[in-house]
Amino acid sequence: MVNGISGVLTAGHCSGTRFTTPTGRFVGSQYTTAYPGNGKIYGDWKILYKGSYAPHIFNGAANSNSTSNLKISGATKRWPGQEVCHSGITTGQICRYVVSSVDTSFTVENVKSTHQTALYHDSNRDGKSDCSGWGRGDSGGPVYSTSSKGDGSVNVHGIVKGYWRNASGKCGYSFTQLSGVYAWNANTQVQHY
């Protein structure tokens, strides 16, 4: 919530100002964005509003009809070595991402985005990066981890920025931290149950 307005966060690089689900359900219209003009200051995000929002995260497989929602109980920062999950429209929920660095920046198509966390995906927990994480279309999806409350709720950490594959075939991932939104407006609050 910002300036008394309830909204939802998505990736600033997602084109358009009005968003719907694949089935045509209205998600929201653009309230404001930091990208590309202020990406170098606040990161890669935009706020949508005028929709109906709840403090929950979809946690099913992509294209699943039998899913549930995870309750959001807070917003925190993750640190190197800690794990996170994501939920995206293309790949659904995937976990076992490991944070490699925080408070970094990435430049994509000559646009610099700050407030980034870099990760690698380790699907079999062998300590090696693999390429079975999020994909094209997952941008703007929530990044989160299980809350210590023990009630099945989650803490949110940011939203999916992107991924890349280097010359040796290893993949890396990044998400925009909530710190960019807080830097833009310190009164911003993540709604939780």
Phi and psi in degrees as a GROMACS rama.xvg file:
@    title "Ramachandran Plot"
@    xaxis  label "Phi"
@    yaxis  label "Psi"
@TYPE xy
-139.017  133.141  VAL-2
52.4537  35.4584  ASN-3
76.7817  5.3036  GLY-4
-105.366  128.413  ILE-5
-85.0975  131.763  SER-6
-149.819  -174.363  GLY-7
-133.826  145.606  VAL-8
-95.1435  138.989  LEU-9
-143.564  178.901  THR-10
-72.7049  135.074  ALA-11
-65.9048  -28.7434  GLY-12
-78.1769  -6.40736  HIS-13
-70.8964  120.501  CYS-14
-73.6924  151.656  SER-15
109.42  165.975  GLY-16
-124.036  -3.9136  THR-17
-133.267  130.984  ARG-18
-126.883  139.696  PHE-19
-132.334  163.538  THR-20
-76.7434  169.661  THR-21
-58.3767  -23.4895  PRO-22
-90.9399  3.0653  THR-23
94.4382  2.11141  GLY-24
-72.5855  132.244  ARG-25
-67.1425  129.622  PHE-26
-100.51  -47.7008  VAL-27
166.864  166.755  GLY-28
-108.213  154.18  SER-29
-65.9902  125.263  GLN-30
-91.0055  -48.5267  TYR-31
-162.673  165.265  THR-32
-148.482  153.731  THR-33
-99.3592  -7.42327  ALA-34
-117.243  137.483  TYR-35
-88.8631  -21.0469  PRO-36
-54.1638  -43.4743  GLY-37
-111.752  19.066  ASN-38
-57.9596  -34.1601  GLY-39
-72.358  -13.7067  LYS-40
-104.729  -45.6227  ILE-41
-115.439  -9.30096  TYR-42
101.129  -166.597  GLY-43
-109.674  89.8876  ASP-44
-154.588  162.893  TRP-45
-146.046  153.042  LYS-46
-107.498  129.74  ILE-47
-104.788  147.301  LEU-48
-144.791  -178.182  TYR-49
76.6517  9.75806  LYS-50
-107.201  -172.039  GLY-51
-106.829  121.427  SER-52
-126.777  147.831  TYR-53
-136.026  154.319  ALA-54
-79.1401  63.5287  PRO-55
-136.418  159.169  HIS-56
-125.992  130.143  ILE-57
-64.3111  131.31  PHE-58
-128.731  29.7884  ASN-59
-100.554  179.717  GLY-60
-74.6311  156.457  ALA-61
-58.6318  140.138  ALA-62
62.056  24.2308  ASN-63
-89.1959  143.17  SER-64
-98.8983  -13.582  ASN-65
-114.126  91.7877  SER-66
-134.606  171.187  THR-67
-135.635  174.751  SER-68
-114.369  144.119  ASN-69
-94.6125  133.764  LEU-70
-78.9876  137.008  LYS-71
-88.2807  123.697  ILE-72
-110.376  -5.46402  SER-73
176.967  179.856  GLY-74
-133.735  123.777  ALA-75
-137.375  174.5  THR-76
-105.229  144.176  LYS-77
-102.25  157.485  ARG-78
-127.029  160.654  TRP-79
-49.6383  133.273  PRO-80
95.3273  -19.1582  GLY-81
-83.389  154.387  GLN-82
-102.235  155.402  GLU-83
-141.017  167.321  VAL-84
-120.848  168.056  CYS-85
-140.893  160.92  HIS-86
-130.465  123.633  SER-87
-135.806  156.058  GLY-88
-66.3702  -28.4026  ILE-89
-85.9216  -43.3854  THR-90
-111.792  -5.21388  THR-91
73.9755  -148.975  GLY-92
-89.2174  129.898  GLN-93
-134.972  135.707  ILE-94
-115.324  -168.254  CYS-95
68.4573  33.5859  ARG-96
-87.8199  138.348  TYR-97
-115.324  128.066  VAL-98
-70.0367  129.181  VAL-99
-106.364  -31.8724  SER-100
-157.836  154.369  SER-101
-124.638  166.269  VAL-102
54.1928  41.683  ASP-103
-108.842  -174.665  THR-104
-138.966  156.17  SER-105
-135.263  144.484  PHE-106
-114.308  121.694  THR-107
-127.22  125.417  VAL-108
51.3756  45.4272  GLU-109
65.8781  16.6559  ASN-110
-114.715  119.144  VAL-111
-86.2942  134.105  LYS-112
-121.883  122.84  SER-113
-94.8185  -173.983  THR-114
57.7609  44.9832  HIS-115
-109.142  147.845  GLN-116
-114.197  129.545  THR-117
-96.1523  143.479  ALA-118
-140.257  166.75  LEU-119
-131.145  156.516  TYR-120
-102.765  132.1  HIS-121
-129.34  76.894  ASP-122
-62.714  -31.9377  SER-123
-108.574  11.144  ASN-124
53.9637  45.2351  ARG-125
-99.9074  5.22316  ASP-126
83.8329  5.78756  GLY-127
-115.117  145.41  LYS-128
-71.5722  139.191  SER-129
-130.265  176.194  ASP-130
-111.109  30.2806  CYS-131
-103.616  28.8797  SER-132
-94.3504  -153.193  GLY-133
-63.9709  162.226  TRP-134
-135.63  -172.307  GLY-135
-56.8775  131.95  ARG-136
100.806  -15.7012  GLY-137
-83.9025  -7.2627  ASP-138
-51.6437  138.501  SER-139
88.429  -10.1845  GLY-140
-69.0898  154.759  GLY-141
-72.0958  146.578  PRO-142
-115.336  131.105  VAL-143
-156.761  171.722  TYR-144
-147.722  162.118  SER-145
-63.2379  134.931  THR-146
-73.3149  153.045  SER-147
-78.811  -0.129559  SER-148
-67.4953  -21.2872  LYS-149
75.631  16.6832  GLY-150
-110.804  13.2016  ASP-151
83.4295  1.89525  GLY-152
-81.9354  171.88  SER-153
-130.007  157.381  VAL-154
-103.481  135.736  ASN-155
-93.2254  149.935  VAL-156
-124.762  -19.3241  HIS-157
161.832  -159.405  GLY-158
-133.107  150.371  ILE-159
-59.0098  128.895  VAL-160
-97.8261  -59.8885  LYS-161
-179.872  -168.831  GLY-162
-150.252  165.994  TYR-163
-152.983  160.754  TRP-164
-123.41  126.638  ARG-165
-86.7728  178.916  ASN-166
-61.0665  -27.989  ALA-167
-87.5328  3.53005  SER-168
89.6407  1.66444  GLY-169
-84.5099  146.632  LYS-170
-107.815  146.873  CYS-171
-127.901  159.406  GLY-172
-135.911  156.584  TYR-173
-145.972  148.706  SER-174
-132.07  152.534  PHE-175
-83.754  121.792  THR-176
-70.8241  154.311  GLN-177
-66.2982  -18.8679  LEU-178
-58.0199  -28.0939  SER-179
-66.6175  -39.633  GLY-180
-69.3469  -41.6576  VAL-181
-63.8815  -35.8334  TYR-182
-66.4689  -34.3845  ALA-183
-69.7393  -43.8483  TRP-184
-147.799  106.331  ASN-185
-64.0907  -15.1734  ALA-186
-88.8554  0.524121  ASN-187
-64.4476  138.207  THR-188
-129.45  140.076  GLN-189
-87.65  123.682  VAL-190
-72.7295  139.096  GLN-191
-141.707  167.368  HIS-192
